[in-house]
Amino acid sequence: MLPSSRPSPDPDAAAPLAAPGAPGDSCGAPRGKRRRRALIAALVVVALVAAAVAALLVLGPPALRRHVVAEARARGVALDPGAVDVGLDAVRLRDARFSLLGVRGLSGTVARTTIALRGLSPTGITADGVELTLVGVDALEGLPAWVAQHGPRASALRLTTGRVRLGLRDREGGPEVLALTDASLVRRAAGSVQGAAAPPPGAPRPEVGVLKQARVLVAGNEVARTDIAWSIGATAISLGFGGEDVPSAPLRAELRPLPSPSASIELAPTPLSALGALLGVDVGASTMVVSGTFELRLAAGADRTALSEAPLEGPIALTVKGFTLPHPRELDGLLFGDTTTLKADAHISGDRRRIALSAVEVAAGALKLKGTGTIQREGTDAAIGMDLSGSIPCSLLAGSAAMSHLTGAVGLLARDLASRALAGSVAVQVRVDARASRLTAARVTPSAILRCKVRL
């Protein structure tokens, strides 16, 4: 038999797949099926993910918009989210507007907001370009109630902000009288503030935080750049100027909206130079230390429904260490020490431009003066004027004059003789003129009328 002309089989050529159930290849078919099934499953998963992403990007924004609005409302915020951009792990809002439920006169806008998500639940908020507007003092009345109702849930979200601006207007459409700008808001846990009083058992924890390095503008003019701490509790709103928390700030204010609006302002003992820097006032190289309190309430007969235009009144107390009224050396024995105190009743006009001071009492050593005064606002500055009067017994005046010229035992003897020889009093009048921006340049004009007589 002749040899076949067909080429010999190539040993390296791939053998054809065995037919199902072929002897010697029992696992080949199941492996192939598994590969095909895995490939099909992977394609199905990719298709489902692509469809889900497409649905999220095409159909998601309206639904997520409604969800974001509902989540904000559940936290006490009425939100118009503006433009909504949807991602897999966050929702981004542009040009959103908001207000707080139940808080009149407060509204705001946010240029850009990123809401981090876990599923559909928000886990944190990053906001930039936040602008808050308060119209009238009435806007503060609803904040404590809002915190009591919505504070715990609202504060559960991590909040990061940049470029915060807060503006205050006396009335709708009126000029901005105060603004805090270019600040970053840092919210803090209530228990982390040193020196803060613990809330009563069962009471909600206050909302606390600080506006870092806020520019303080009064009538459009910058007067300071400082930290402003805040605390909103169940009954009061507290502010601290110049500190990262209210208790440690040198200048503190507590606003109590109910039952009748009132406020307390407290100045801890503070170098006048530091206070001047805080308020943007040039006081030179002063070594004086100032402290005081100021209580404010609605004036008698004022309408509490229009707080922004209602006159206010209350007592003021001020202590200045390192200052005594200018005087001749003959009065050194009367103006002893280095501390001057002032007490007065203040009445603030409805337009907030004039403060009338009555029942003024100024004490420096043994000198006691009484009178009246005014503080007239002029833009960011203010003119201060006071008329004071008092009387000094001639015996004390003569003794002080003797001690100013004579020393030792001779001076003491002269003081005793002069004190015994003179009767009557000296009427003292003092006129004070100053400007808030130049307190150290105050002009003090004293005068005296002698009513002394020699004892026989």
C-alpha positions in Angstrom: 0.0 0.0 0.0 1.3 3.4 -1.0 2.0 5.9 1.7 -0.6 8.6 2.1 0.1 12.0 0.5 -1.5 14.0 3.4 1.0 15.9 5.6 1.7 14.5 9.0 -0.3 16.1 11.9 1.5 19.0 13.6 2.1 18.0 17.2 1.9 21.7 18.3 -1.5 22.3 16.6 -4.4 22.8 19.1 -6.6 19.8 19.4 -10.3 20.3 18.7 -12.6 20.5 21.7 -13.8 17.2 22.7 -17.5 16.6 22.3 -19.6 16.6 25.5 -19.0 13.5 27.4 -15.9 12.6 25.3 -13.7 10.2 27.2 -10.6 11.7 28.7 -11.9 15.3 28.9 -14.6 15.3 31.6 -13.9 18.9 33.0 -13.5 20.9 29.9 -17.1 21.6 29.1 -18.1 22.8 32.7 -15.1 25.1 32.8 -16.1 26.7 29.5 -19.7 27.1 30.6 -18.6 28.8 33.8 -16.4 31.2 31.8 -19.3 32.1 29.5 -21.6 32.6 32.5 -19.1 34.8 34.3 -18.6 36.9 31.2 -22.4 37.3 30.8 -22.8 38.2 34.5 -20.1 40.8 34.3 -21.7 42.3 31.2 -25.1 42.4 33.0 -23.5 44.1 36.1 -21.8 46.7 34.0 -25.0 47.3 32.1 -26.9 47.7 35.4 -24.3 50.1 36.9 -24.3 52.1 33.7 -28.1 52.2 33.7 -28.1 53.3 37.4 -25.5 56.0 36.8 -27.5 57.2 33.8 -30.7 57.2 35.8 -29.0 59.1 38.6 -27.6 61.7 36.3 -30.7 62.0 34.2 -33.6 61.3 36.5 -31.9 61.8 39.9 -31.6 65.6 40.3 -35.4 66.3 40.7 -35.8 63.5 43.2 -32.6 64.4 45.1 -33.6 68.0 45.0 -36.9 67.1 46.8 -34.9 64.9 49.2 -32.4 67.7 50.0 -35.2 70.1 50.7 -37.0 67.6 52.9 -33.8 66.9 54.9 -33.1 70.6 55.4 -36.7 71.2 56.6 -36.4 68.4 59.1 -33.5 70.3 60.5 -35.4 73.6 60.7 -34.1 75.1 57.5 -36.3 76.3 54.6 -34.1 75.7 51.6 -34.2 76.7 47.9 -31.2 74.6 46.7 -30.6 76.5 43.5 -28.7 74.6 40.9 -28.1 70.9 41.9 -25.2 68.8 40.6 -25.3 65.1 41.5 -22.3 62.9 42.2 -21.9 59.3 43.5 -21.0 60.4 47.0 -22.1 64.0 47.2 -24.7 66.6 46.1 -23.4 70.0 45.1 -25.6 73.1 45.3 -24.9 76.5 43.7 -26.6 79.8 44.6 -28.8 78.3 47.3 -31.1 80.4 49.5 -32.3 79.6 53.0 -34.1 80.9 56.1 -34.7 79.4 59.6 -38.2 78.1 60.3 -39.9 80.4 62.9 -37.2 83.0 62.9 -38.4 86.3 61.4 -36.0 88.7 59.6 -33.2 86.2 59.0 -32.3 84.9 55.6 -29.2 83.9 53.7 -27.6 82.7 50.6 -24.7 80.2 49.9 -22.6 80.4 46.7 -21.4 76.8 46.8 -22.5 73.9 49.1 -21.2 70.3 49.0 -23.4 67.8 51.0 -21.5 64.5 51.6 -23.7 61.4 51.4 -23.7 57.9 52.8 -26.4 56.4 50.7 -29.1 59.1 50.7 -28.2 60.3 54.2 -26.2 63.5 54.6 -23.0 63.1 56.7 -21.5 66.6 56.4 -21.8 70.0 54.8 -19.1 72.2 53.3 -20.2 75.7 52.4 -18.4 78.7 50.8 -19.6 82.2 50.3 -22.3 82.3 53.1 -24.2 85.5 53.5 -26.6 86.1 56.4 -28.9 89.1 56.6 -30.7 90.1 59.8 -33.4 92.8 59.6 -34.2 94.4 62.9 -33.5 93.2 66.4 -36.7 91.1 66.1 -34.6 88.6 64.1 -32.9 87.5 67.3 -36.1 86.7 69.1 -36.8 83.4 67.4 -33.3 82.0 67.6 -33.4 80.5 71.1 -36.6 78.7 70.3 -35.2 77.5 67.0 -32.1 76.1 68.8 -34.3 74.3 71.4 -36.4 72.6 68.7 -33.9 72.0 65.9 -30.4 72.4 67.4 -29.5 68.8 68.4 -30.3 67.4 64.9 -28.9 70.3 63.0 -25.6 70.2 65.0 -25.2 66.5 64.3 -24.0 67.3 60.8 -20.3 68.2 60.4 -20.1 71.8 59.1 -17.2 73.5 57.4 -17.5 77.0 56.1 -15.5 79.7 54.4 -16.1 83.3 53.6 -19.0 84.0 55.9 -20.6 87.4 56.0 -23.3 88.6 58.4 -25.1 91.9 57.9 -27.6 93.8 60.2 -30.1 96.3 59.1 -32.4 98.4 61.3 -35.4 97.8 58.9 -36.2 96.3 55.5 -34.5 98.3 52.8 -32.6 100.4 55.3 -28.8 100.9 55.2 -26.6 98.2 56.7 -25.5 99.4 60.2 -23.2 96.5 61.1 -21.5 93.8 59.2 -19.1 90.9 60.0 -17.2 89.8 56.9 -14.5 87.6 55.6 -14.8 85.2 58.5 -14.8 81.4 58.8 -17.3 79.8 61.0 -16.2 77.1 63.4 -18.9 75.3 65.3 -17.8 73.8 68.6 -19.2 71.2 71.1 -21.0 72.9 74.0 -19.1 70.9 76.6 -15.7 72.0 75.2 -16.0 75.6 76.2 -14.0 76.3 79.4 -15.9 78.3 82.1 -19.3 78.0 80.4 -22.2 77.3 82.7 -23.8 73.9 82.3 -27.4 74.0 81.0 -30.1 73.0 83.5 -31.0 69.2 83.6 -33.1 68.3 80.6 -32.5 71.6 78.8 -31.0 71.4 75.3 -27.3 72.2 75.0 -26.5 75.6 73.5 -25.2 76.0 70.0 -21.7 77.4 70.3 -19.0 78.5 67.8 -16.8 81.3 66.7 -16.4 83.6 63.7 -12.6 83.5 63.1 -11.0 86.9 62.3 -14.1 88.7 61.2 -13.8 92.2 59.8 -16.2 94.4 61.8 -17.7 97.1 59.7 -19.9 99.9 61.2 -21.8 102.0 58.6 -19.5 100.5 55.9 -16.2 101.4 57.6 -13.9 98.8 59.1 -13.3 99.3 62.8 -11.8 96.0 63.9 -10.7 92.5 62.9 -11.2 90.0 65.6 -12.6 86.6 66.7 -16.3 86.8 67.7 -17.6 83.8 69.7 -21.3 83.0 70.0 -23.5 80.8 72.1 -27.3 80.4 71.5 -29.1 78.9 74.4 -32.7 78.3 75.3 -33.3 81.8 76.7 -30.4 84.0 75.6 -27.9 84.7 72.9 -24.3 85.4 74.0 -21.5 87.1 72.0 -17.9 87.4 72.9 -15.7 89.9 71.1 -11.9 89.2 71.0 -12.0 85.6 72.1 -12.5 82.1 70.8 -15.2 81.4 73.4 -17.7 83.7 75.2 -16.4 83.3 78.8 -12.8 84.2 78.0 -13.6 87.2 75.7 -12.8 90.6 77.1 -16.1 92.1 75.8 -19.2 90.1 76.3 -22.9 90.7 75.5 -25.9 88.6 76.4 -29.2 89.2 74.6 -32.4 88.1 76.2 -35.4 88.3 73.8 -38.1 87.1 76.2 -40.2 87.9 78.2 -39.2 91.5 77.6 -36.2 92.2 75.3 -33.1 93.2 77.3 -29.3 92.9 77.1 -26.2 92.9 79.4 -22.8 94.1 78.2 -19.8 93.3 80.3 -16.2 94.5 79.8 -13.6 92.5 81.8 -10.6 94.4 83.1 -8.9 95.2 79.8 -5.9 97.4 78.9 -7.3 100.5 77.1 -4.8 99.8 74.3 -6.2 96.3 73.7 -9.8 97.6 73.8 -8.9 100.4 71.4 -7.4 97.8 69.0 -10.5 95.7 69.3 -12.8 98.6 68.5 -10.5 100.3 66.0 -9.9 103.4 68.3 -6.5 105.0 68.5 -5.7 105.5 72.2 -2.0 105.9 71.9 0.4 104.3 74.4 -2.1 104.3 77.2 -1.5 102.2 80.3 -5.1 102.6 81.6 -7.2 99.5 82.4 -10.9 99.7 81.8 -13.8 97.5 83.1 -17.6 98.0 83.3 -21.1 96.9 82.8 -24.1 98.2 80.7 -27.7 97.0 81.2 -30.2 97.7 78.5 -34.0 97.3 78.4 -36.9 98.9 76.5 -37.6 102.4 77.5 -40.9 103.1 79.3 -43.7 103.1 76.8 -41.6 101.7 73.9 -43.2 99.3 71.4 -41.6 95.9 71.6 -42.9 95.0 68.2 -40.5 97.4 66.6 -37.3 96.8 68.5 -35.1 98.2 65.8 -36.6 101.7 66.3 -37.5 101.5 70.0 -35.6 103.7 72.5 -33.6 101.8 75.1 -32.4 102.7 78.6 -30.4 101.2 81.5 -27.6 101.8 84.0 -24.0 102.0 83.1 -21.0 101.5 85.4 -17.4 102.1 84.3 -14.0 101.9 86.2 -10.8 103.3 84.8 -7.6 102.3 86.6 -4.6 104.5 85.9 -6.6 107.7 85.3 -7.6 110.7 87.4 -9.1 114.0 86.3 -6.6 116.7 85.4 -6.1 119.0 88.4 -3.7 121.3 90.1 -1.2 119.9 92.6 -3.1 121.5 95.4 -5.8 118.9 94.9 -3.5 115.9 95.1 -4.6 115.2 98.7 -8.2 114.9 97.4 -7.7 113.1 94.1 -5.6 110.3 95.7 -5.2 106.9 94.1 -5.3 106.2 90.4 -8.8 105.0 89.8 -11.8 106.9 88.5 -15.3 105.5 88.5 -18.4 106.6 86.6 -22.1 105.6 87.0 -25.0 106.9 85.0 -28.4 106.1 83.6 -28.3 106.0 79.8 -31.2 106.6 77.3 -30.5 105.6 73.7 -32.7 107.2 71.1 -34.7 105.2 68.6 -32.4 106.0 65.7 -29.4 104.9 67.8 -27.6 108.1 67.1 -27.8 109.7 70.6 -27.2 108.5 74.1 -28.4 110.9 76.9 -26.6 110.4 80.2 -28.5 111.4 83.4 -27.7 110.9 87.1 -24.0 110.9 86.2 -21.7 110.2 89.2 -17.9 110.5 88.8 -15.7 109.6 91.8 -11.9 110.0 92.0 -10.5 109.8 95.5 -12.4 112.1 97.8 -13.8 114.1 94.9 -17.4 113.3 94.0 -19.0 115.0 91.0 -22.5 114.7 89.5 -24.1 115.9 86.3 -25.4 115.0 82.8 -23.8 114.1 79.5 -24.5 113.1 75.9 -22.8 110.8 73.3 -23.7 111.7 69.8 -22.9 109.2 67.0 -21.2 110.7 63.9 -20.7 107.9 61.4 -18.1 105.5 63.0 -17.1 108.2 65.5 -18.9 109.8 68.4 -18.7 113.1 70.3 -18.8 112.9 74.1 -19.7 115.8 76.3 -20.4 115.9 80.1 -21.1 118.7 82.5 -20.2 117.8 86.1 -20.3 119.7 89.4 -19.6 119.1 93.0 -18.4 120.7 96.2 -15.2 120.3 98.3 -15.1 121.4 101.9 -12.7 124.2 102.3 -11.1 122.4 105.2 -10.2 119.5 103.0 -9.0 121.7 100.2 -6.8 123.8 102.5 -5.3 120.6 104.1 -4.6 119.2 100.6 -2.9 122.4 99.5 -0.8 122.6 102.6 0.5 119.0 102.1 1.3 119.7 98.5 3.8 122.4 99.4 5.1 121.2 102.8 6.3 117.8 103.8 6.8 115.8 106.9 5.7 117.0 110.3 5.5 120.6 109.1 3.1 119.7 106.4 0.9 117.7 108.8 0.8 120.6 111.2 0.0 123.1 108.5 -2.8 120.8 107.2 -4.4 120.5 110.7 -4.2 124.3 111.3 -5.6 125.1 107.9 -8.4 122.6 108.2 -9.5 124.0 111.6 -9.2 127.6 110.4 -11.5 127.4 107.3 -15.2 126.7 106.9 -17.5 126.6 103.9 -17.0 124.8 100.6 -15.6 125.3 97.1 -18.0 124.7 94.2 -16.3 122.7 91.5 -17.5 122.5 87.9 -15.9 120.3 85.2 -16.6 120.3 81.5 -15.5 117.2 79.5 -15.3 117.1 75.7 -13.9 114.1 73.8 -14.2 112.0 70.7 -14.5 108.2 70.9 -11.7 107.9 68.3 -9.3 110.0 70.5 -10.1 109.4 74.1 -6.7 110.2 75.4 -7.0 113.7 73.8 -10.1 114.5 75.9 -10.4 118.2 77.0 -11.2 118.6 80.6 -12.0 122.2 81.7 -12.3 122.6 85.5 -13.5 125.8 87.3 -14.1 126.6 90.9 -16.0 129.1 93.0 -14.7 129.8 96.5 -17.1 130.0 99.3 -14.7 129.7 102.1 -14.6 131.7 105.3 -12.3 131.8 108.4 -13.7 130.2 111.5 -13.6 132.7 114.5 
